Amino acid sequence: MLQEVDLLQKASQCIEYIQEALQNRDYETMKIEVSELNFLAKQLQEIEMKKARRAQLTAIVQDMRRRGIKIDFVSQMIKKEKSSL
């Protein structure tokens, strides 16, 4: 979660720098900042994909538990994945 907040702040800062570079007609800086913004966008997209996979796995685990199926190893995997983000 903190990583996501940090990436969002950096992306916002990049946007500000892009705007400033554009106003100053500093196209080299603008290109660098656009590149950084693309990199940050990819990282944020990866985080969103991990969240979606985690939500899907959690739903499957809950469904299996309702059916009375024991899935301890999956629960441990979910805990490890949450702690890594």
C-alpha positions as CSV (number, residue, x, y, z in Angstrom):
1,M,0.0,0.0,0.0
2,L,2.8,2.4,0.9
3,Q,4.5,1.6,-2.4
4,E,1.4,2.5,-4.3
5,V,1.0,5.8,-2.5
6,D,4.7,6.6,-3.2
7,L,4.3,5.7,-6.9
8,L,1.2,7.9,-7.2
9,Q,3.0,10.8,-5.6
10,K,6.0,10.4,-7.9
11,A,3.7,10.2,-10.9
12,S,1.9,13.4,-9.9
13,Q,5.3,15.1,-9.5
14,C,6.3,13.9,-13.0
15,I,3.2,15.4,-14.4
16,E,4.1,18.7,-12.8
17,Y,7.6,18.6,-14.2
18,I,6.2,17.8,-17.6
19,Q,4.0,20.8,-17.5
20,E,6.8,23.0,-16.3
21,A,9.2,21.7,-19.0
22,L,6.5,22.2,-21.6
23,Q,5.9,25.8,-20.5
24,N,9.7,26.4,-20.7
25,R,10.0,24.6,-24.0
26,D,12.5,22.3,-22.4
27,Y,11.7,19.3,-24.6
28,E,14.6,17.1,-23.4
29,T,13.5,17.3,-19.8
30,M,9.9,16.7,-20.9
31,K,11.0,13.5,-22.8
32,I,12.8,12.3,-19.7
33,E,9.9,12.9,-17.4
34,V,7.5,11.3,-19.9
35,S,9.7,8.2,-19.8
36,E,9.7,8.2,-16.0
37,L,5.9,8.6,-16.0
38,N,5.6,5.6,-18.3
39,F,7.8,3.6,-16.0
40,L,5.7,4.6,-13.0
41,A,2.4,3.8,-14.8
42,K,3.7,0.3,-15.6
43,Q,4.5,-0.3,-11.9
44,L,1.1,1.0,-10.8
45,Q,-0.5,-1.3,-13.4
46,E,1.4,-4.3,-12.0
47,I,0.1,-3.4,-8.5
48,E,-3.4,-3.3,-9.7
49,M,-3.0,-6.6,-11.4
50,K,-1.7,-8.1,-8.2
51,K,-4.7,-6.7,-6.3
52,A,-7.1,-8.2,-8.8
53,R,-5.4,-11.6,-8.6
54,R,-5.4,-11.5,-4.8
55,A,-9.1,-10.6,-4.8
56,Q,-9.9,-13.5,-7.2
57,L,-7.9,-15.9,-5.1
58,T,-9.5,-14.7,-1.9
59,A,-13.0,-15.2,-3.4
60,I,-12.0,-18.8,-4.5
61,V,-10.7,-19.6,-1.0
62,Q,-13.8,-18.3,0.6
63,D,-16.0,-20.3,-1.8
64,M,-14.0,-23.4,-1.0
65,R,-14.2,-22.8,2.7
66,R,-18.0,-22.5,2.4
67,R,-18.0,-25.9,0.7
68,G,-16.0,-27.3,3.6
69,I,-12.8,-27.8,1.7
70,K,-9.6,-27.2,3.7
71,I,-7.1,-25.0,2.0
72,D,-4.5,-24.1,4.6
73,F,-1.6,-23.9,2.1
74,V,-3.5,-21.3,0.0
75,S,-4.3,-19.2,3.1
76,Q,-0.6,-19.1,3.9
77,M,0.2,-18.0,0.3
78,I,-2.3,-15.2,0.6
79,K,-0.7,-14.0,3.9
80,K,2.7,-14.0,2.3
81,E,1.6,-12.1,-0.7
82,K,-0.1,-9.5,1.4
83,S,3.0,-9.0,3.5
84,S,5.2,-8.6,0.4
85,L,3.0,-5.6,-0.8
